[in-house]
């Protein structure tokens, strides 16, 4: 076996505790970044967001069962790639995992950057009196591209530090972010619509020089944009239609699965499950609390209308700028009910920790998949090298960073309609998850020796393996999502997701990614064969961390 892999062991170390993995999972389904960002873009949906949150969590808990089980069977760095390649063979594992964990994460960079400018840069600049720079960052294409470069710099620094140091950063951000969110919820619950209206007018005047009351203007702009998202109402069918957009936010409690070769105690199914399930449960409950709190003082209808007004202009459906010249960030709207500028700045800084604690997730998991493929000799050996001090695969990181600059430029300036591809960032990863889920279903039957020797063999439902049952349920949910995305049932003449088979740039982009993955796989397989190395034999073995 030592002659098959590049070296006897990966060189990675188990530097994380299960609590570290829980914090990572909590940040991966990040209420303040992904959550607020997704909710705001869903303004035109007609199914209640709170019942949608609950239904989505019920399905995603089976994802947690699937991934907790596979981690317990094979706790190896690389996650989806390792499991798929060992169950189905290297071709399936490489193409699905490389596309879903490497190529598509380039698209996530400008999305992370968009959230950085909306929840950190723009509000802080405005609060300290730099309104023109705040508007430049928040509204211009070049501002988004510059923010993407800032994002790449921060993330690269995090990952070069290594997992142990990043875990410390995560914990600081976790506690600081939770404190900030508690203050925001308190302000929302103790405020009133009257206090909010007065605070909105006062702050728009002092920060942006906008005279008079704009509340009614925002209501009209949002109504004209089609703002409709209810808090709790809507038929079951309409609620189900919200799920394919909502999961852009909460499909990721398993985001750290590719890192479990570096987590202590990863063979314990119950601990793995608890970490991810708690992250999902806590985030879902927090989301419900925050949304009800918004309804209490800001007013749910106004919040949805403000989002409609903002995105209707940002997406180019109107050339008339909204009356409120910034993204309707709930934390910023909440602190407007305070007259203390110092308190406002402190709260926004605390809330910014949700972004800083989360930002490393854009590349950290991906570098381990690239590393695992290189360790199996399906990428250049150099990519599998690990820094001796930080145990970080530096060259795998570079393979994320450099292409992301190009994709960020295309997205920021909307070249080839790249901004319309936003939900491709979820679709492609969902395809990877479906491959892993199918592997989980057949694992007990295709790899009985591996399954029976694992700690999950005892978990059965009426004699049927729990991992297979959970896989069938979650696989069904993923299939539903994929059908909705690709065929996109229009509602009142409006495409709901924008990435259907009718979106030509989307098809070209995904086709390019999967085609490149196929070429890489067959190219490296042929090259290794010419050197006397059988890739198929490598995939019969499990690497030693």
GIURKA-V785959 format. One record per residue. N is the residue number from 1. RES is the residue in one small letter. SS is DSSP state (H for helix, E for strand, L for the rest). PSI is psi in degrees with one decimal (none if undefined). Layout:
BEGIN
<<N & RES & SS & PSI> <N & RES & SS & PSI>>
END
This chain:
BEGIN
<<1 & x & L & -33.8> <2 & x & L & -21.7> <3 & x & L & -14.3> <4 & x & L & -51.9> <5 & x & L & 168.0> <6 & x & L & -37.6> <7 & x & L & 174.9> <8 & x & L & -38.0> <9 & x & E & 158.9> <10 & x & L & -31.7> <11 & x & L & -5.2> <12 & x & L & 154.5> <13 & x & L & 155.5> <14 & x & L & 85.5> <15 & x & L & -4.7> <16 & x & E & 146.5> <17 & x & L & 171.9> <18 & x & H & -32.2> <19 & x & H & -39.2> <20 & x & H & -40.8> <21 & x & H & -35.9> <22 & x & H & -46.8> <23 & x & H & -41.0> <24 & x & H & -41.8> <25 & x & H & -40.1> <26 & x & H & -43.1> <27 & x & H & -29.1> <28 & x & H & -35.7> <29 & x & L & 69.7> <30 & x & L & 112.7> <31 & x & H & -42.4> <32 & x & H & -33.7> <33 & x & H & -75.8> <34 & x & H & -39.6> <35 & x & H & -59.3> <36 & x & H & -37.6> <37 & x & H & -44.1> <38 & x & H & -47.2> <39 & x & H & -41.7> <40 & x & H & -35.9> <41 & x & H & -10.4> <42 & x & L & 18.8> <43 & x & L & -25.3> <44 & x & L & -4.5> <45 & x & L & 158.5> <46 & x & L & 8.8> <47 & x & L & 138.3> <48 & x & L & 133.1> <49 & x & H & -32.4> <50 & x & H & -47.6> <51 & x & H & -32.4> <52 & x & H & -41.0> <53 & x & H & -42.9> <54 & x & H & -46.1> <55 & x & H & -43.5> <56 & x & H & -43.4> <57 & x & H & -36.9> <58 & x & H & -37.6> <59 & x & H & -41.0> <60 & x & H & -21.8> <61 & x & H & -28.4> <62 & x & H & -28.5> <63 & x & H & -42.4> <64 & x & H & -41.1> <65 & x & H & -45.6> <66 & x & H & -50.5> <67 & x & H & -35.1> <68 & x & H & -37.8> <69 & x & H & -47.2> <70 & x & H & -36.7> <71 & x & H & -43.0> <72 & x & H & -33.0> <73 & x & H & -47.0> <74 & x & L & 81.7> <75 & x & L & 76.0> <76 & x & L & 145.7> <77 & x & L & 130.6> <78 & x & L & -20.7> <79 & x & L & -110.7> <80 & x & H & -42.1> <81 & x & H & -47.8> <82 & x & H & -46.9> <83 & x & H & -47.4> <84 & x & H & -42.4> <85 & x & H & -31.4> <86 & x & H & -23.2> <87 & x & H & -45.2> <88 & x & L & -16.7> <89 & x & L & 162.6> <90 & x & H & -32.6> <91 & x & H & -50.2> <92 & x & H & -48.5> <93 & x & H & -43.7> <94 & x & H & -51.1> <95 & x & H & -47.0> <96 & x & H & -46.0> <97 & x & H & -39.6> <98 & x & H & -40.6> <99 & x & H & -43.2> <100 & x & H & -22.2> <101 & x & H & -9.2> <102 & x & H & -68.6> <103 & x & H & -47.9> <104 & x & L & -21.6> <105 & x & H & -17.2> <106 & x & H & -38.5> <107 & x & H & -26.3> <108 & x & H & -23.8> <109 & x & H & -52.3> <110 & x & H & -23.7> <111 & x & H & -44.2> <112 & x & H & -40.0> <113 & x & H & -39.2> <114 & x & H & -40.1> <115 & x & H & -35.1> <116 & x & H & -45.0> <117 & x & H & -31.9> <118 & x & H & -33.6> <119 & x & H & -9.8> <120 & x & H & -65.3> <121 & x & H & -54.6> <122 & x & H & -50.8> <123 & x & H & -37.7> <124 & x & H & -43.5> <125 & x & H & -41.1> <126 & x & H & -41.8> <127 & x & H & -25.6> <128 & x & L & 8.3> <129 & x & L & 10.9> <130 & x & L & 64.1> <131 & x & H & -38.4> <132 & x & H & -41.9> <133 & x & H & -37.1> <134 & x & H & -45.8> <135 & x & H & -39.0> <136 & x & H & -46.8> <137 & x & H & -40.5> <138 & x & H & -22.8> <139 & x & H & -18.6> <140 & x & L & 151.7> <141 & x & H & -41.5> <142 & x & H & -30.8> <143 & x & H & -40.0> <144 & x & H & -40.2> <145 & x & H & -42.4> <146 & x & H & -40.6> <147 & x & H & -33.9> <148 & x & H & -41.2> <149 & x & H & -37.6> <150 & x & H & -43.5> <151 & x & H & -47.1> <152 & x & H & -39.5> <153 & x & H & -45.1> <154 & x & H & -47.0> <155 & x & H & -42.4> <156 & x & H & -42.8> <157 & x & H & -45.2> <158 & x & H & -49.5> <159 & x & H & -32.8> <160 & x & H & -32.9> <161 & x & H & -31.3> <162 & x & L & 162.4> <163 & x & H & -36.1> <164 & x & H & -44.6> <165 & x & H & -38.4> <166 & x & H & -34.3> <167 & x & H & -38.1> <168 & x & H & -41.7> <169 & x & H & -43.4> <170 & x & H & -44.6> <171 & x & H & -43.5> <172 & x & H & -45.8> <173 & x & H & -34.5> <174 & x & H & -51.1> <175 & x & H & -41.5> <176 & x & H & -42.6> <177 & x & H & -40.3> <178 & x & H & -40.2> <179 & x & H & -45.9> <180 & x & H & -43.1> <181 & x & H & -37.3> <182 & x & H & -41.0> <183 & x & H & -42.7> <184 & x & H & -46.6> <185 & x & H & -41.9> <186 & x & H & -44.7> <187 & x & H & -38.9> <188 & x & H & -40.1> <189 & x & H & -29.5> <190 & x & H & -7.9> <191 & x & L & -176.8> <192 & x & L & 161.4> <193 & x & H & -35.8> <194 & x & H & -43.7> <195 & x & H & -40.0> <196 & x & H & -45.9> <197 & x & H & -45.5> <198 & x & H & -42.0> <199 & x & H & -37.1> <200 & x & H & -49.1> <201 & x & H & -43.6> <202 & x & H & -43.9> <203 & x & H & -34.3> <204 & x & H & -32.9> <205 & x & H & -48.0> <206 & x & H & -33.0> <207 & x & H & -37.5> <208 & x & H & -1.5> <209 & x & L & 20.6> <210 & x & L & 123.1> <211 & x & L & 149.8> <212 & x & L & -170.9> <213 & x & L & 130.1> <214 & x & L & 0.9> <215 & x & H & -51.1> <216 & x & H & -32.9> <217 & x & H & -41.5> <218 & x & H & -40.1> <219 & x & H & -45.9> <220 & x & H & -44.0> <221 & x & H & -42.8> <222 & x & H & -39.0> <223 & x & H & -43.2> <224 & x & H & -29.4> <225 & x & L & -8.0> <226 & x & L & 23.8> <227 & x & L & 126.0> <228 & x & L & -12.4> <229 & x & L & 116.5> <230 & x & L & 157.8> <231 & x & L & -45.2> <232 & x & L & -13.0> <233 & x & L & -164.9> <234 & x & L & 148.7> <235 & x & L & 166.9> <236 & x & H & -40.1> <237 & x & H & -42.2> <238 & x & H & -34.7> <239 & x & H & -42.0> <240 & x & H & -31.9> <241 & x & H & -20.6> <242 & x & H & -22.0> <243 & x & H & -43.4> <244 & x & H & -21.7> <245 & x & H & -38.0> <246 & x & H & -34.8> <247 & x & H & -10.0> <248 & x & H & -24.1> <249 & x & H & -43.9> <250 & x & H & 16.5> <251 & x & L & 5.6> <252 & x & L & 27.2> <253 & x & L & -17.7> <254 & x & L & 11.1> <255 & x & H & -28.4> <256 & x & H & 5.6> <257 & x & H & -30.3> <258 & x & H & -9.1> <259 & x & H & -3.1> <260 & x & H & -7.0> <261 & x & H & -10.5> <262 & x & H & 21.0> <263 & x & E & 127.9> <264 & x & L & 139.7> <265 & x & L & 22.3> <266 & x & L & -12.8> <267 & x & L & -4.4> <268 & x & L & 103.6> <269 & x & H & -44.5> <270 & x & H & -37.7> <271 & x & H & -39.5> <272 & x & H & -46.5> <273 & x & H & -44.7> <274 & x & H & -43.1> <275 & x & H & -48.4> <276 & x & H & -40.7> <277 & x & H & -41.0> <278 & x & H & -40.3> <279 & x & H & -44.1> <280 & x & H & -46.4> <281 & x & H & -45.9> <282 & x & H & -43.6> <283 & x & H & -41.0> <284 & x & H & -45.0> <285 & x & H & -45.4> <286 & x & H & -41.2> <287 & x & H & -45.5> <288 & x & H & -43.4> <289 & x & H & -46.2> <290 & x & H & -42.1> <291 & x & H & -41.3> <292 & x & H & -35.4> <293 & x & H & -39.8> <294 & x & H & -43.2> <295 & x & H & -33.0> <296 & x & H & -43.6> <297 & x & H & -49.3> <298 & x & L & -36.9> <299 & x & L & 122.7> <300 & x & H & -45.2> <301 & x & H & -42.5> <302 & x & H & -40.9> <303 & x & H & -45.0> <304 & x & H & -40.1> <305 & x & H & -39.3> <306 & x & H & -38.9> <307 & x & H & -41.6> <308 & x & H & -42.7> <309 & x & H & -42.0> <310 & x & H & -52.2> <311 & x & H & -27.7> <312 & x & H & -36.2> <313 & x & H & -44.5> <314 & x & H & -34.7> <315 & x & L & 0.6> <316 & x & L & 18.1> <317 & x & L & -15.2> <318 & x & L & 152.2> <319 & x & L & 10.0> <320 & x & L & 116.5> <321 & x & L & 144.0> <322 & x & L & 157.9> <323 & x & L & -28.8> <324 & x & L & 110.5> <325 & x & L & 33.9> <326 & x & L & 161.9> <327 & x & L & 136.7> <328 & x & L & 76.3> <329 & x & L & 115.9> <330 & x & H & -37.9> <331 & x & H & -39.8> <332 & x & H & -42.2> <333 & x & H & -36.9> <334 & x & H & -44.6> <335 & x & H & -14.1> <336 & x & L & -18.1> <337 & x & L & -2.5> <338 & x & L & 144.7> <339 & x & L & -0.7> <340 & x & L & 113.1> <341 & x & H & -37.1> <342 & x & H & -45.6> <343 & x & H & -41.5> <344 & x & H & -46.0> <345 & x & H & -42.9> <346 & x & H & -44.9> <347 & x & H & -43.6> <348 & x & H & -36.5> <349 & x & H & -42.4> <350 & x & H & -43.4> <351 & x & H & -26.5> <352 & x & H & -20.4> <353 & x & H & -22.2> <354 & x & H & -36.1> <355 & x & H & -45.2> <356 & x & H & -33.4> <357 & x & H & -24.9> <358 & x & H & -28.2> <359 & x & L & -33.2> <360 & x & L & -18.0> <361 & x & H & -19.2> <362 & x & H & -28.9> <363 & x & H & -25.5> <364 & x & H & -50.3> <365 & x & H & -38.7> <366 & x & H & -39.7> <367 & x & H & -30.4> <368 & x & H & -31.8> <369 & x & H & -45.6> <370 & x & H & -44.0> <371 & x & H & -46.2> <372 & x & H & -40.2> <373 & x & H & -39.5> <374 & x & H & -37.0> <375 & x & H & -30.4> <376 & x & L & 6.4> <377 & x & L & 21.2> <378 & x & L & 3.1> <379 & x & L & 168.4> <380 & x & L & 144.1> <381 & x & H & -32.2> <382 & x & H & -33.2> <383 & x & H & -24.2> <384 & x & H & 1.4> <385 & x & L & 143.4> <386 & x & L & 132.8> <387 & x & L & 129.9> <388 & x & L & -29.2> <389 & x & L & -46.5> <390 & x & L & -8.4> <391 & x & L & 38.3> <392 & x & L & 132.4> <393 & x & L & 89.8> <394 & x & H & -43.6> <395 & x & H & -31.0> <396 & x & H & -37.1> <397 & x & H & -43.6> <398 & x & H & -31.7> <399 & x & H & -14.4> <400 & x & H & -43.6> <401 & x & H & -50.4> <402 & x & H & -49.6> <403 & x & H & -27.5> <404 & x & H & -29.1> <405 & x & H & -42.8> <406 & x & H & -48.4> <407 & x & H & -38.8> <408 & x & H & -38.9> <409 & x & H & -46.3> <410 & x & H & -41.1> <411 & x & H & -46.7> <412 & x & H & -40.2> <413 & x & L & 8.4> <414 & x & L & 41.5> <415 & x & H & 135.9> <416 & x & H & 29.9> <417 & x & H & 38.7> <418 & x & H & -27.9> <419 & x & H & -21.1> <420 & x & H & -8.5> <421 & x & H & 10.4> <422 & x & L & -49.3> <423 & x & L & -9.4> <424 & x & H & -28.8> <425 & x & H & -26.2> <426 & x & H & -40.3> <427 & x & H & -48.1> <428 & x & H & -39.5> <429 & x & H & -35.8> <430 & x & H & -35.4> <431 & x & H & -41.9> <432 & x & H & -44.4> <433 & x & H & -36.7> <434 & x & H & -39.9> <435 & x & H & -43.0> <436 & x & H & -39.7> <437 & x & H & -40.7> <438 & x & H & -37.1> <439 & x & H & -39.1> <440 & x & H & -38.9> <441 & x & H & -44.5> <442 & x & H & -10.0> <443 & x & H & -49.9> <444 & x & H & -23.3> <445 & x & H & -32.0> <446 & x & H & -31.6> <447 & x & L & 61.8> <448 & x & H & -35.2> <449 & x & H & -43.5> <450 & x & H & -43.6> <451 & x & H & -48.3> <452 & x & H & -25.8> <453 & x & L & -4.4> <454 & x & L & 162.8> <455 & x & L & -9.4> <456 & x & L & -4.0> <457 & x & L & -25.8> <458 & x & L & -11.2> <459 & x & L & 104.7> <460 & x & E & 156.7> <461 & x & E & 108.5> <462 & x & L & 40.6> <463 & x & L & -5.0> <464 & x & E & 134.4> <465 & x & E & 131.2> <466 & x & H & -40.2> <467 & x & H & -37.2> <468 & x & H & -41.4> <469 & x & H & -46.7> <470 & x & H & -37.6> <471 & x & H & -39.0> <472 & x & H & -43.6> <473 & x & H & -49.1> <474 & x & H & -36.2> <475 & x & H & -38.0> <476 & x & H & -40.6> <477 & x & H & -44.8> <478 & x & H & -39.6> <479 & x & H & -42.5> <480 & x & H & -46.2> <481 & x & H & -45.1> <482 & x & H & -40.2> <483 & x & H & -43.7> <484 & x & H & -45.6> <485 & x & H & -44.6> <486 & x & H & -29.5> <487 & x & H & -15.2> <488 & x & L & 82.5> <489 & x & L & 113.1> <490 & x & L & 148.9> <491 & x & E & 116.0> <492 & x & L & 41.3> <493 & x & L & 8.1> <494 & x & E & 126.8> <495 & x & L & 132.2> <496 & x & L & -35.7> <497 & x & L & -27.7> <498 & x & L & 5.7> <499 & x & L & 29.8> <500 & x & L & -179.1> <501 & x & L & -13.1> <502 & x & L & -11.9> <503 & x & L & 95.5> <504 & x & H & -45.7> <505 & x & H & -34.8> <506 & x & H & -45.8> <507 & x & H & -41.3> <508 & x & H & -44.3> <509 & x & H & -47.8> <510 & x & H & -39.3> <511 & x & H & -40.0> <512 & x & H & -43.8> <513 & x & H & -49.2> <514 & x & H & -37.3> <515 & x & H & -41.4> <516 & x & H & -40.3> <517 & x & H & -42.2> <518 & x & H & -45.9> <519 & x & H & -42.3> <520 & x & H & -45.2> <521 & x & H & -54.6> <522 & x & H & -31.0> <523 & x & H & -47.9> <524 & x & H & -32.5> <525 & x & H & -43.2> <526 & x & H & -40.0> <527 & x & H & -46.3> <528 & x & H & -36.4> <529 & x & H & -36.8> <530 & x & H & -21.1> <531 & x & L & 7.3> <532 & x & L & 19.2> <533 & x & L & 124.8> <534 & x & L & 108.1> <535 & x & H & -35.0> <536 & x & H & -35.1> <537 & x & H & -35.7> <538 & x & H & -39.2> <539 & x & L & 1.2> <540 & x & L & -6.2> <541 & x & L & 156.0> <542 & x & L & 125.6> <543 & x & L & 151.0> <544 & x & E & 122.4> <545 & x & L & none>>
END
